[in-house]
C-alpha cells in the first residue's frame, strides 16, 4: 500500500489533503469533523482583527443548468473573537496531534504580526499561512492582495513573520498578477519555508438583470469578489507549474484552486505541489469527498508504482516548456470509431464553424458517421472535446498523411454512388 503521509515545508500530515482557509475551516467543531472524515490537515480561516461580514456573500456560476462550476465570495476574514479562535485551535490540536493545523493570518503592523504569530504558536499551530491574496475588502485596507501584488512588501512582511515564528511559514500568493514568479521569489527572499497558491481571482460573478445590480447583492449594491471553484483549476495549475519549474524558486508548494477529486489532486502534485488545499468542493458537497480522494490517490499510486507522495511531486514539470520548444513535426489526426459514434454531427459543426473544415457528413449518405479528411486535419482536438461519447474520437499520431487528392477522390466516389441511386 502506498504511503500517503507528507511533509510540506516542514509541516507533516497523514495525507496531502488539507482544507483551505475558508468557511469550511472556520471553527473547531468543523475542523474536528473534517479530520474525522479523513482530511490530513486544515488551514484555519484567516485570523486578524475580527470584522463585520455582509449578507449575502456567495455567488455561483452555473453552466447550462449544471451545479456551480465557478464560485464567488465577498466574505472577509474571521468575524469571531480571537480568543474563541485560539481556544478552539488549541482544543483541535490537543485532540488531533498528528494532523496538520496551519493558521492563516492577516494583520497590518509589525507589532500586530509579532503578537498574532506568538498567540497562534502558543495555541498549537504547526505552521502559519500569510494571507497575501484576498482580492476584496481587505486589500482596500492595505492588506491581502495589496501586499501580494507588491514584491517588496511581500518580502518585508514575510521576513517579519520568519523573525517571530518558530514554526514553518507559508506565503499564500495572489493570482491577480501578470507573472507569479517575481512574487514567489519575493517570498523566498523573505525567508518563507514554502508558498500556497492560488488565492481567489478578482471577479464579478453575475448581474441581476431585473434589479440592475451585480451579485451577490447586498441591498441595492454589490462589489467584486474572489472567484474560485473548478473553473479556476487551469489558472491555478499554470501558476503552480510556473513556480515549480523556476530554477531560482525551489520551495515547497501547497496547491490550491479548483480541486474537486483525486485526479485533480494528482495533477497538482505532478506539477509540483507537496500538499493540496480544497475549499469550494467541500462547500458544495461536504467533508466526505475526501474519502474518494484518499482511495483514488492510493489506487493511483499503487498502479503507477509510487510508494510515497514525494516521489510524485513535480514529475510533470520537465514536460512543461515554452511554445518555441515544441516539435512542429509531431502530427496528429482525428479518428472516429464508427461502432460507438451516435451520428450527432457535433464534431462536424464544431470543425466547420470553429476549426479547420476537415470533418464532413458521410458523402455517400448511407451512414451518419462523419468522415475525416486526414489531409486537412491539423489535430486540433476540438472534435474530441465536443464529442458526447467518450472514446469515440481519438487523436492518433501519423507518420504519413493521406495525399490531398484522397479526399476529393472519396467525395467523387460518393457522388457516383448517389448518382446510381438517383440521389442529388
Rosetta blueprint (number, residue, H / E / L):
1 X L
2 X L
3 X E
4 X L
5 X L
6 X E
7 X E
8 X E
9 X L
10 X L
11 X E
12 X E
13 X E
14 X L
15 X L
16 X L
17 X E
18 X E
19 X E
20 X L
21 X L
22 X L
23 X H
24 X H
25 X H
26 X L
27 X L
28 X H
29 X H
30 X H
31 X H
32 X H
33 X H
34 X H
35 X H
36 X H
37 X H
38 X L
39 X L
40 X L
41 X E
42 X E
43 X E
44 X E
45 X E
46 X E
47 X E
48 X L
49 X L
50 X L
51 X L
52 X L
53 X L
54 X L
55 X L
56 X L
57 X L
58 X E
59 X E
60 X E
61 X E
62 X E
63 X L
64 X L
65 X L
66 X L
67 X L
68 X E
69 X E
70 X E
71 X E
72 X E
73 X E
74 X L
75 X L
76 X L
77 X L
78 X L
79 X L
80 X L
81 X L
82 X H
83 X H
84 X H
85 X H
86 X H
87 X H
88 X H
89 X H
90 X H
91 X H
92 X H
93 X H
94 X H
95 X H
96 X L
97 X L
98 X L
99 X L
100 X E
101 X E
102 X E
103 X E
104 X E
105 X E
106 X L
107 X L
108 X L
109 X L
110 X H
111 X H
112 X H
113 X H
114 X H
115 X H
116 X H
117 X H
118 X H
119 X H
120 X H
121 X H
122 X H
123 X H
124 X L
125 X L
126 X L
127 X E
128 X E
129 X E
130 X E
131 X E
132 X L
133 X L
134 X L
135 X L
136 X L
137 X L
138 X L
139 X H
140 X H
141 X H
142 X L
143 X L
144 X L
145 X H
146 X H
147 X H
148 X H
149 X L
150 X L
151 X H
152 X H
153 X H
154 X H
155 X H
156 X H
157 X H
158 X H
159 X H
160 X H
161 X H
162 X H
163 X H
164 X H
165 X L
166 X L
167 X L
168 X E
169 X E
170 X E
171 X E
172 X E
173 X L
174 X L
175 X L
176 X L
177 X L
178 X L
179 X L
180 X L
181 X H
182 X H
183 X H
184 X H
185 X H
186 X H
187 X H
188 X H
189 X H
190 X L
191 X L
192 X L
193 X L
194 X E
195 X E
196 X E
197 X E
198 X L
199 X L
200 X L
201 X E
202 X E
203 X E
204 X L
205 X L
206 X E
207 X E
208 X E
209 X L
210 X L
211 X L
212 X L
213 X E
214 X E
215 X E
216 X L
217 X L
218 X E
219 X L
220 X L
221 X E
222 X L
223 X L
224 X L
225 X E
226 X E
227 X E
228 X E
229 X L
230 X H
231 X H
232 X H
233 X H
234 X H
235 X H
236 X H
237 X H
238 X H
239 X H
240 X H
241 X H
242 X H
243 X H
244 X H
245 X L
246 X L
247 X L
248 X L
249 X L
250 X L
251 X L
252 X E
253 X E
254 X E
255 X E
256 X E
257 X L
258 X L
259 X L
260 X L
261 X L
262 X H
263 X H
264 X H
265 X H
266 X H
267 X H
268 X H
269 X H
270 X H
271 X L
272 X L
273 X E
274 X E
275 X E
276 X E
277 X E
278 X E
279 X L
280 X H
281 X H
282 X H
283 X H
284 X H
285 X H
286 X L
287 X L
288 X L
289 X H
290 X H
291 X H
292 X H
293 X H
294 X H
295 X H
296 X H
297 X H
298 X H
299 X H
300 X H
301 X H
302 X H
303 X H
304 X H
305 X L
306 X L
307 X L
308 X E
309 X H
310 X H
311 X H
312 X L
313 X L
314 X L
315 X L
316 X L
317 X H
318 X H
319 X H
320 X L
321 X L
322 X L
323 X H
324 X H
325 X H
326 X L
327 X L
328 X L
329 X L
330 X L
331 X L
332 X E
333 X E
334 X E
335 X E
336 X E
337 X L
338 X L
339 X L
340 X L
341 X L
342 X L
343 X L
344 X L
345 X L
346 X H
347 X H
348 X H
349 X H
350 X H
351 X H
352 X H
353 X H
354 X H
355 X L
356 X L
357 X L
358 X L
359 X E
360 X E
361 X L
362 X L
363 X L
364 X L
365 X L
366 X L
367 X L
368 X L
369 X L
370 X L
371 X E
372 X E
373 X L
374 X L
375 X L
376 X L
377 X L
378 X L
379 X L
380 X L
381 X L
382 X H
383 X H
384 X H
385 X H
386 X H
387 X L
388 X L
389 X L
390 X L
391 X L
392 X L
393 X E
394 X E
395 X E
396 X E
397 X E
398 X L
399 X L
400 X L
401 X L
402 X L
403 X L
404 X L
405 X H
406 X H
407 X H
408 X H
409 X H
410 X H
411 X H
412 X H
413 X H
414 X H
415 X H
416 X H
417 X H
418 X H
419 X H
420 X H
421 X H
422 X L
423 X L
424 X L
